[in-house]
Amino acid sequence: MTGRVRGLALAGLLIALYLYPFPYFAAMGSANELPRVYLTTAMVDEGRVAIDSGVARFGATVDVSPSGGHFYSNKAPGSSFLAVPAYLLLKGAAGLTGSPPTLAQMTWAFRVATGIVPALLFLLLLWRFTARFASEPGARATALAGYAAGSMAMIYAILFVSHQLSAVCIASAWILSVWVVEDGRDVRLLAAAGFLAGAAPLVDYQAAFAGVPLAAYLIWKLVGRPPRRPRALTLAAAGAVPPMAVLLVYHWCAFGHPLRTGYAASKTFAHYHQRGFLGMDQLRWEAFAGSTVAPDNGLLFLCPMLLLALPGFYLLARRRDFWTLGVTASIAVLYLLFISSLSFWRGGWQIGPRYITVMLPFAMVPAAIAIAAADRQSGWRGQLAWAGTVALVATSIFIYSASAALFPHYPETFRNPFHELILRLLAEGYAPWNVGWLIGLRGRASLIPYFAALAALLVLVAVPRRARWPAGAAGIALAAGIVALYGAAPKSGAPAARSYARIVTWMPSGPAVPPRAATGDTKR
């Protein structure tokens, strides 16, 4: 398979995996998505940022902040702003039928416009960028597939949740900066880089932390050494001003001060947000371990592929590529410290520590370097290295892709959610909405095309070239063993059983279960 054919196959499979599922659960009342939907509709329908109408029409959520006698979203507003064109198009289409858009239709349109489309475009950018670190198309396809379908990037691209969009913004800013500074491309790209860097916190507040190493990189490269180019740095800074100004004006209009966020106005979680600085008050071992290795939410447990970043950092140091090492490693450390110091580190229903999703594209650069190095090794050591690499990547892809298609929200009550929730839903024949419903498929049968595409992706990942098929097959077998071994993790108790019983009532197909009301425990 040529590099071009492999790239096209990878693109087609990822597009299919991103667009096929529609895990929408009306009764759940997603606290992360509803406030963003309300803000978009309020801006278009009423010309204001108060979301009183959405709350009155569809119901309040725990992520609504009261201020000045009105309700506001407590989220950073950028994704809601980006959804405005999609809402206008949806309203125009719905106008032809004489009925307003439904909440499900709006949720789907906003997910596509602010999550799926930006994520897929970013993958193309990342594919080109990682060629400087992993020139072999096969190994690079393995790395990109792991990031796209085997990490939180997928979950928060197919939902109307801004974590992946903020990662797209800040990582794209870094890529454009490197192209200008290192490769001598058009300096005007720095204006776009600055705009994207400024847009990142407009989309998700914690993305601002990643801007610090990026700013240090630009200042040193453009001003700190000859030939000094302060005008180029000014161009980047000027690009960041408009989105930051929009964010400050939004805060002023909604919460009465440019620096007062919706979290500061929140009542439900005020006891978390008012601790320390933005909820960061002290380092917690529980938060660090729970966010990295715990079976219910650990970054490395659910996405073991990220372990490959460790040898990747070493290889960057050996190459003396200290700026890439510095930017990627410092961002990883920053976000691990961030999540470990948050009083509300668990963050409700999530698959992995979602507050640090913005870190992942930076961590994938050293991981891609390690994957390419494993592919270049020859002999029996090369076969062993590739089998181990495939096992880590395939495990990550299966966990996240299966979860995305069935239920992309792990309730806190589950201690081993992939086995106790995702695999159980699959075994019992439950399935949410997806493209299969449009052709008459229901339940497990509706997931057959999705899992067929997933199987094809795993083959593409495992066999970058013909000589690697024995190691690739061994790696897939190892991944199956790892997933099975995860089943030995501690099981949950009665609260998880009640959560499962409630979740199955939200499924549009599966064994008949008497409906029960949602309890609204999908905080944040």
N, C-alpha and C positions, 0 to 999 in steps of 0.2 A: 504494500500500500504506500503510495507516494505521500510526501508531506502535505501536498495540497488536498489530496483526497481525504487523508486523515483529518485535516483541519475542517473540511466541509462536513465530514461525518460527525465530528465532535460538535460542531455548531448545531447541526440538525438535531442531534440527540438532546443537547442541553435545552434548545428551544422547546422541544417536545416535553421534556420533564418539567420545565417551568410553566408552560401554558396548560398542560393537561389537567392538573388537579385544581379544584376550587373548594378548599376546605372551609366552608362557610357554615356557621352554626348560629342561627338567629336567636335561639333561646339562651345562648351563652352570654350575649351582651358584652362583646369584647371591649374591655376597658381601654385597650390600647388603640383600637381602630375607631370606635364610635366618636370620641371627641374630635378626632381629625376629620371625620366625615362631616360632623356638625359645623366645624369651622369653614370648610370649603363651601357647603351649601349656604351658610349665613352670608359669606362674602358675596356670592353670586346673587342670591335671592333678595338679600336685604341691604347689601352694601355696608355691613358692619362686621365686627369680629366677635361680638357677644353671641353665644350659642343657645340662647334661651329657647328659640323655636325648635331646634333639634332635640333639646332635652324634653320639651313639652310633647313633641310628636312621637319620639322613639324611646324616651326614658333617660334618666340620669345614670351616670356611671361613677365609680369611685375616683376617676381621674378628671373630674370637673371641679374647677376652682371658682368660688364665689368672690366677686369683687364689685363694689359700688352698686349693689343691688341687681347685678346680672351674673350670669354664669359664663365662664370662659374655659377653654381647653387649658389644661396645665402642661401641655406638650410644647416643645419648640414648634413654631408654625410653618416651617419651610415646606414640609411635604404636603400640607394642606394648600399652600399657595401653588405648588406645582400641579396639584390635582384640578385646579380651576379650569384649564382648557378641556380636560376630559369631561368635567361636569357639563360644560357648555355644549359639547358634542352630544353627550348623553341626553341632555334636555331637548336638544334639537331633534334627535332621533325619536325620543319618547313623544314629542309633540305631534309627530305624524300619526301616532296611535290614539292621541287624545287623552292619555293618562300620564301622570307624573312618574318619574323613575322610582323604582322600589329601592329599599335599603340594600337588598342583595345586589341589584344592578349597579348601584353606586359603589358599593364595596368592591365589586369585581373590576369596574372601570378604573377606580383609584389605585387598586393594587397593580394593575397592568401599567398604568401611566407613571406611577411614582416608584414602583419596585421592580417589576419584571423588565420593562424596556430599558431603564437606566442600567440595571445589573447586566443585561445581555450586551449592551453597548460597551460597558466597562470591561467585560471579558475579552472583547476584541482588542481593546486598548492594552489590557494586561498581557494578552497573547503576544502582541508585538513587543512590549517592553521586556518581557522575560526572555526574549531571544538573546539579549545581551548577556544573560547568565546561563541559559540552557539552550544552546543552539540546535540540538537534535529535536526535530518535530515530535517524535514519539514520546520522549521523556517529558517534553514541555506539555504535550497533550495530557499525560498522566497527572502532572502537577495542576494544570488548569481545571481538569475534571474534578480532582480532589477538592479544590477550593470551591468550585461552582456548585457541586452536587453533594459534597461531603462535609459541609461546615454550616455555621449559622448564617453564612451569606445566602444560602438557598432559602432558609426559613423566613428571613426578614426581607427577602425580595418578593416572595409570593404573598406576603401579608401587607396591609396598609400600615406598616410600622416602619419608622424612619431609620432604624439602625444601619441597614445596608446602604441606604441612600447616602447617609453621612459618610460611610466608608468609601463609597464611590467618589464622593466629592473630594475628600482630603487625599485619597490615594491618587486620584487623577491629577490633582495639583502637584503632587510629588513627581509623578511621571513626566508631566509637561516641564517641570523645573529641571529635571535631569536632562531631558532632551535639549533644552536651551543651553544649560550650563556646560554639560559634558560633550554634547554632540554638535553644538553650534547652530541649532535650528533657529528659526525666526524669533527674535527677541519679543515680538508681540505676543507670543504664546504665554509670556509671563503675566500679562494682564488677565488672560483666561485662568492661569494657575492661581493668581491672587483672588479672582472672583470665586473660584471653586473652593479655595481654602476659607474664604469668608462665608461662603454658603454652608459649609459643613456644620458650624454651630447653629446657624439659622435652622437647620434640619434637625440636629440632635446636639444638645448642649455639650455633652462630654467629648464631642469630636474636637473641641478647642485644644485639648491636651496634645493631640497629635500635631497641631500646628506649631508647637514650640520647637521640636527638633527640625521641622521643615524650615522654619524661619531662621534658625541657627545655621543651617546648611546654606541658605541663600545669602545671608549676611556675610558669611565667611567667603563663599565663592565669588560674590560680586563686589564686596567692599574690602574684605580682610586680606586680600592678596592681589598682586598685580596679575593681569591688567584690571584695574579697578573700574567697575561700571555702576556707579551709584544711580544713574538714570534708569538702568534696568531694574534695580531694586525698587526704585520709586514707582515704576510701572506695575510691579507686582503688588505693592502696597496700595496703590490707587485702585487696582482691581478689586481688592478686598473691601473697600469702603462701602459700596452700594448695598451688598447683602447685610453687612453689619449694621448699617444705618436703618435698614428695613426692620431688623430684629429689635433695635432699640426703640424705634417708633411704635412697633407693635406692643412692646412692654409698656410704654408710656400710655398708649390708648387703652389697653386692657387692665393694667394693674397700677397705673398712676405714677410710675417711675421707670426710666429707661433701664435700670439695672435690677428691677424687681421681676422675677420670673413667675410663671404659673405655679411652680412648686412652692414658692414662698407664700403664695395665696391659698394653697391647698389646705383643706381642713382635715381630710381623711388621714393623710400621712404627715401631718405637721410635726408629729413627735419624732419622725425620722429626718425630715428635711431641715429642721431647725437645729440639728446637732452640728457642731463644728462648722466647716466651710462646705456648703452645698451638700450636707449630709455626711461629709468625711470627717470623722472625729478621732479615730485611732485604728491602728493596724490590728487585725483580728486573725488569729490562726484558723478559726472556724471558717471565716470568709475565704481565706486563701485556699484551704484544703477543699472546702465545699465548691469552690469555683474552678478547681483544677483537676482533682482526682476522684471526687465523690461520684458514685454510680448514678445518682439522680440528676446531677447538673454539672459534673466536672468537664471542663474544656478538653482535657487530654483523654478522659475516659470515653467521651462521646466522639471525639475527633482525634484519635491517636496519631493520625497523619502529622499533626503538628509537632510530634516528637522529632520529626526529620529536620525541623528548624535548628536543632542543637548542633548536629554535624554541619549543617549549612553555615552557621555562624563561624565555626572553626575554618571551613573552607574559604569563607570571605576573608578571614584574617590571613590565611596562607596566601591568598591572592593579593594581599595588601590593599584591598578595596575597603579602606577604613571608613569612608563616608557612608557607603551603603551599609556596612556593618553598624556604624554609629547610629544612623537613622532608624534602621529596622530594630536593632537591639534596644535602643533607648525607648522606642515607642512600646515595645513589648513589656519592658520593665515598668514604664509609666502606668500602663493600663492594669498590670497585675497589682501594682501598689494601689491604684485607684479602687479596683474592685475589692481589695482586701481591707480597705479603710472605710468603706461605705457602711453606714448603719443599716441601710436597706439593701444589702448586697444580693439577697436572694431574688428580689425583683418579681415575685409572683410566678405566674405560669409561663414557663420558658423552656427552650431546649438548649441548654448551655448558658453561660453567663452573658446574657444579651447586651449588657451595658458596655462590653468590650469588643463588640463585633467590629468596630472601626479598626481594631488592631490587626485583623486577620489578613488583609492583602499585604501588609508589610511583613508579617510572619511567613507568608507564602513565598516570598523571594528567596530566603535561605532554604526553605523546604524544597523549592524547585531546583536549587543548586545541588542539594543532596540527592534528589531523585535523578538528575542528570549524571551525577558522579557514579551512582549505583549502576545506571544503565551502561556506562562506559567501561566498567570493570569486566574483565574476561575470565575465562576458566571457571572452575567450580566455585571460587570465591565470588565471582560475578553473579553466578546463578543463585547462590545463597543470598547475596545482597539484594538482588532484584526480587526474589521471593518474599523476603522480609519487607521490602518497600511496598510491594503490591498488597501484602496482607494489611498493612497500616492504612493505605489509601482506600482499599476496597471496604474495609470495616467502616471507615468514616462515611463513605458514600452510601453504603447500605443503611446505616443507622439514620442518617439525615434524610435521604431520599424517601425511605419508607415512612418515616415520621411525617414528612411534608405531605405525603399523599393521604395519610389516614387521620392524624390529629396533631397539628404542629404546635401544641401547647402541653407541656408536662406539668400537671398539677403538683403542688408541693407535697401532697399527701403520699405520693408514690416514692418508694425508696429505690426501685428498679424499674423505671417507667417504660423503657424500651420493651422489656419482656412482659411486664404486667399490664401494659396498656396497648402499645402498638402491635406487638405480635399476637396478643390476645384478640384485639379487634379484628385483625386479619384472619385468624383461625376461626373466629365465630361468624365471619361473613359480613361484617359491617363495612361500610364505605361511605364517605361523604360525597358531595356533588363533584363531578368531573366531566370531562368531554365525553366519556363513554355513555353518559346518560342521554346525550343527543342522538345516539344511534341505537338506543333501546337496551343498553346494558345496565344491569343493576347489581348491587352488592359486590361480592368478590369478582364477579365476571367483568365489572366495569373497570377493574384495576389491571386486567390482563394486558392491554396495550401499554400501560404505563410500566409495568414490571418487565415487559419484553424490551422496551427501550432502555430500562435500567440494566438488564442483562447484557444488552449490546454495548452499553457504555463500559461495563465492567470488563468485557472482553477487550475493548479498545484500550482501556487503562492497563490491563495486565500484559498485553502483547504489543509492545511498541515496534517490534520487528520480529521476523520469523524465528530467529535464533533464540528468542526469549520465551517461546511458548511453553517449554517444560517448566521454567521458573515461574512464569505467569500462572500456569495451572496450579502449581504448588502454592503460590501466593493466595489465590482464590480459596483453595482448600483451607489454608491457614486462617484466612479471614472468617470462613464459616466456623472454624473451631473457636476463634476469639468470640464471635457473637454467641455461640453456644455456651462458652465458658462464662460470659457475662450473666447468664441465667443463674449462676451460683451466688450472685450478690444477694445480700439480705433482702427478704421480702417485706412487704408492707402489711399493715393491719386493717382494722375495720374502717378507718376513715378513707383509705384508698378504695376499699370495696364499695363504699357509698359513692365516692367520686366516679368510679367506673359505671355503676348503675345509672347515675345521672347522665354521664357522657353518652351512653348508648341510646338514651332517649332523644338526643340531639341529632342522631344519624338518620338520614333520609331512607336508608335501607338496612335490612338485617332482621334478625329474629324479633318478633313482636314483643315489645316491652311497654307496660303502662306508662304514659307520659307523666313526668314530674317536673316541677318548676325548677329553674336554675336558681342557685343561691348567691350568685354574684361574687364568687371568691376568686375571680380572675384579676386580682389587683394589679395596678400599674400596667 
